[in-house]
Amino acid sequence: MLDIKSVVSNLNRNALGGTKIPHAVSNSVLRQENEKIYIAAFVYTYNRENLQSNKMPRPTQWLLADIESGEIIKEYDCRSKDFSDAEFDTLYDLNDPNVKRPSREDFVEIYTLFDDIRNEITKNDLQMVDKYHDYLNRILEITPSNYQRFYKDLSNL
């Protein structure tokens, strides 16, 4: 199984068809589609003004990747098939003084937890649901409150 750090790198490289548009890919979550569980992430684009104000547009795409290999299975344009009911013409303020600033160690722990969950899924161990909620809560701790909704909307476990 490809580790999630490598999967995330692959998702970043191949999102938006591999174009060089300034963008970011979210931390991974789990999403069930047609009774199968996938790695899911959303993609948002930004410009210099967004970076200066730290106000970002809502995601424009989302993708599903294979739980083991991390290979992108489907890529969706949010205007065609959306995962959220958030407005497209709103900028979301990421200036959140209450957000936890993650350390390198935090990311090692979070990624290890996600890999453990993925491993349990491949073994059809449904005990992972509680672990997954712990993982998602850790992701939400490091996400500005105005952007948390996208993680909650995309994750459906």
DRENSE-619774 format. One record per residue (C-alpha): x, y, z. Coordinates in steps of 0.1 Angstrom, whole numbers, padded with zeros to 4 digits, always signed. Layout:
% DRENSE-619774
XYZ/...
% end
This chain:
% DRENSE-619774
+0000+0000+0000/+0013+0034-0010/+0017+0056+0021/-0006+0086+0024/+0022+0111+0022/+0031+0098-0013/-0006+0097-0022/-0011+0133-0013/+0020+0142-0034/+0005+0124-0063/-0029+0140-0059/-0012+0175-0058/+0008+0167-0089/-0021+0153-0109/-0050+0175-0098/-0066+0197-0124/-0053+0174-0151/-0017+0182-0141/-0020+0218-0152/+0003+0244-0135/-0026+0266-0122/-0020+0277-0086/-0040+0253-0065/-0040+0233-0033/-0054+0199-0025/-0070+0193+0008/-0059+0168+0034/-0074+0134+0026/-0107+0122+0040/-0128+0090+0033/-0159+0090+0011/-0182+0061+0003/-0196+0059-0032/-0215+0029-0045/-0207+0009-0014/-0170+0013-0019/-0147+0035+0003/-0123+0059-0014/-0097+0085-0004/-0113+0118-0012/-0099+0153-0015/-0110+0187-0027/-0091+0211-0048/-0092+0249-0047/-0075+0274-0069/-0062+0308-0057/-0045+0339-0069/-0020+0364-0053/-0049+0385-0038/-0062+0353-0021/-0028+0346-0006/-0023+0382+0006/-0058+0384+0023/-0058+0348+0033/-0093+0345+0019/-0098+0315-0004/-0126+0305-0028/-0145+0274-0022/-0133+0242-0038/-0138+0239-0076/-0130+0202-0079/-0130+0170-0059/-0115+0137-0065/-0117+0101-0055/-0086+0078-0053/-0082+0041-0047/-0079+0033-0010/-0048+0012-0016/-0028+0026-0045/-0039+0062-0042/-0045+0063-0079/-0071+0089-0090/-0102+0071-0100/-0126+0101-0106/-0122+0138-0108/-0153+0160-0105/-0159+0196-0114/-0180+0211-0085/-0202+0230-0109/-0213+0197-0125/-0213+0173-0095/-0208+0190-0062/-0202+0176-0027/-0212+0208-0009/-0240+0234-0010/-0215+0263-0003/-0217+0294-0025/-0193+0298-0054/-0190+0336-0052/-0180+0337-0015/-0144+0340-0003/-0138+0321+0030/-0116+0338+0055/-0088+0315+0068/-0076+0340+0094/-0087+0319+0124/-0068+0327+0157/-0082+0295+0172/-0068+0271+0147/-0041+0248+0159/-0008+0253+0141/+0004+0217+0133/+0039+0206+0138/+0058+0181+0117/+0051+0156+0144/+0014+0163+0142/+0014+0155+0105/+0034+0123+0111/+0008+0112+0136/-0021+0122+0114/-0007+0105+0083/+0001+0073+0103/-0034+0072+0117/-0049+0076+0082/-0026+0048+0069/-0037+0025+0097/-0073+0032+0089/-0068+0025+0052/-0051-0008+0061/-0081-0018+0083/-0104-0009+0054/-0085-0032+0031/-0090-0060+0056/-0128-0052+0059/-0123-0043+0095/-0152-0020+0103/-0136-0011+0137/-0119+0017+0118/-0149+0040+0121/-0140+0053+0155/-0104+0058+0145/-0116+0076+0114/-0136+0100+0135/-0105+0107+0156/-0086+0113+0124/-0112+0137+0110/-0113+0156+0143/-0075+0160+0141/-0078+0174+0106/-0106+0198+0117/-0083+0211+0146/-0058+0223+0121/-0083+0237+0096/-0097+0273+0099/-0133+0272+0110/-0146+0287+0077/-0131+0259+0057/-0140+0230+0080/-0174+0226+0063/-0157+0213+0031/-0141+0184+0050/-0174+0176+0067/-0193+0178+0034/-0169+0157+0015/-0165+0130+0042/-0196+0108+0044/-0186+0081+0069/
% end
